[in-house]
Amino acid sequence: MPNIKSAKKRVVVTETKKLQNQMVRSQMQTAIKKFNTAVSENNIELARELLPIASSKIDNAATKKVIHKNAANHKKAQIAKTLSQLEKGVMVIKVDAKTLKQAEQKAAAQKKAEEAAAIKAQRNEAKKAKEIAKQPVEKKPAKKTATKKATKKDAE
């Protein structure tokens, strides 16, 4: 913790500016994500509408010195190029890292669930086979013969 009054003030001011910069950066990133989502869905009309909004947010971030002006120009060129490629019919896939990771996790979870279902089905089949094997085989009743066995009393 700072001891000098001016240093304490700098901590407070820095924290405030950090929050303001986060807000501006978040708005910029959200606008870019919305644009990229429209591009990945091949929605040209929506992408055209979102391009000036995203460019405006990027310029705003550069004006407030949240990002460097050259970085802002690079980002604007990227999204303009993406829209141009989409309009020309070039296959464009814009996915951020978070969305990609979520898709991978979802696919892995689905694969795991399918494997678990297959294992469960195998176990059920094995149980049924055991139950069938355990059941006694029904024997046909033997034919009764008419001959009587001789006992000791009969023999005497």
ZAMARGU-4260 file (C-alpha; in steps of 0.2 Angstrom, whole numbers, plus 5000, padded with zeros to 4 digits):
<rodrens>
0) 5000/5000/5000 | 5006/5017/4996 | 5010/5029/5010 | 5011/5046/5001 | 4994/5055/4997
5) 4998/5057/4978 | 5003/5039/4977 | 4986/5034/4985 | 4977/5045/4973 | 4986/5037/4958
10) 4980/5020/4964 | 4962/5026/4964 | 4964/5034/4947 | 4972/5019/4939 | 4959/5008/4945
15) 4945/5019/4938 | 4954/5021/4921 | 4956/5002/4921 | 4938/4999/4923 | 4934/5012/4909
20) 4946/5004/4897 | 4939/4987/4901 | 4922/4994/4896 | 4928/5001/4880 | 4938/4985/4875
25) 4923/4974/4880 | 4911/4984/4869 | 4924/4983/4854 | 4926/4964/4856 | 4907/4961/4857
30) 4904/4971/4841 | 4918/4961/4833 | 4911/4944/4839 | 4893/4949/4833 | 4901/4953/4816
35) 4910/4936/4816 | 4895/4926/4821 | 4885/4934/4806 | 4900/4929/4794 | 4900/4912/4801
40) 4882/4910/4798 | 4884/4917/4780 | 4872/4931/4784 | 4878/4944/4772 | 4865/4957/4776
45) 4868/4957/4794 | 4887/4957/4792 | 4885/4973/4781 | 4875/4981/4795 | 4887/4976/4808
50) 4903/4981/4799 | 4901/5000/4802 | 4896/4997/4820 | 4911/4986/4823 | 4923/4999/4814
55) 4916/5013/4825 | 4919/5003/4841 | 4937/5000/4835 | 4940/5018/4831 | 4932/5023/4848
60) 4945/5011/4857 | 4959/5019/4847 | 4954/5036/4850 | 4953/5033/4869 | 4970/5024/4868
65) 4964/5008/4874 | 4972/5000/4858 | 4985/5007/4847 | 4979/5016/4831 | 4989/5003/4820
70) 4981/4989/4829 | 4964/4997/4826 | 4967/4999/4807 | 4973/4981/4806 | 4957/4975/4815
75) 4946/4985/4803 | 4955/4979/4788 | 4953/4961/4794 | 4934/4963/4796 | 4932/4972/4779
80) 4942/4959/4771 | 4931/4945/4779 | 4915/4953/4773 | 4923/4955/4755 | 4927/4937/4755
85) 4910/4932/4761 | 4902/4943/4747 | 4913/4934/4734 | 4908/4917/4740 | 4924/4912/4747
90) 4922/4900/4762 | 4925/4910/4777 | 4925/4903/4795 | 4927/4915/4809 | 4926/4907/4826
95) 4934/4914/4841 | 4945/4903/4853 | 4931/4902/4866 | 4918/4896/4854 | 4930/4883/4846
100) 4934/4876/4863 | 4916/4875/4868 | 4912/4866/4851 | 4927/4854/4854 | 4921/4850/4872
105) 4903/4847/4866 | 4909/4835/4853 | 4920/4826/4866 | 4906/4825/4878 | 4894/4818/4864
110) 4907/4805/4859 | 4909/4800/4877 | 4891/4798/4880 | 4889/4787/4864 | 4904/4776/4870
115) 4895/4775/4887 | 4879/4770/4879 | 4888/4757/4868 | 4896/4749/4884 | 4879/4749/4893
120) 4871/4740/4878 | 4885/4727/4878 | 4883/4724/4897 | 4864/4722/4895 | 4866/4710/4881
125) 4879/4700/4892 | 4867/4700/4907 | 4853/4693/4896 | 4864/4680/4889 | 4869/4675/4907
130) 4851/4674/4912 | 4847/4663/4897 | 4861/4652/4901 | 4856/4650/4920 | 4838/4645/4916
135) 4836/4626/4917 | 4832/4618/4901 | 4815/4611/4902 | 4816/4592/4900 | 4802/4582/4892
140) 4793/4571/4904 | 4799/4553/4902 | 4786/4541/4896 | 4779/4530/4910 | 4781/4511/4908
145) 4768/4499/4913 | 4781/4487/4921 | 4781/4485/4939 | 4796/4482/4949 | 4796/4467/4959
150) 4797/4469/4978 | 4802/4456/4991 | 4784/4453/4995 | 4780/4449/4978 | 4794/4437/4976
155) 4789/4426/4991
</rodrens>
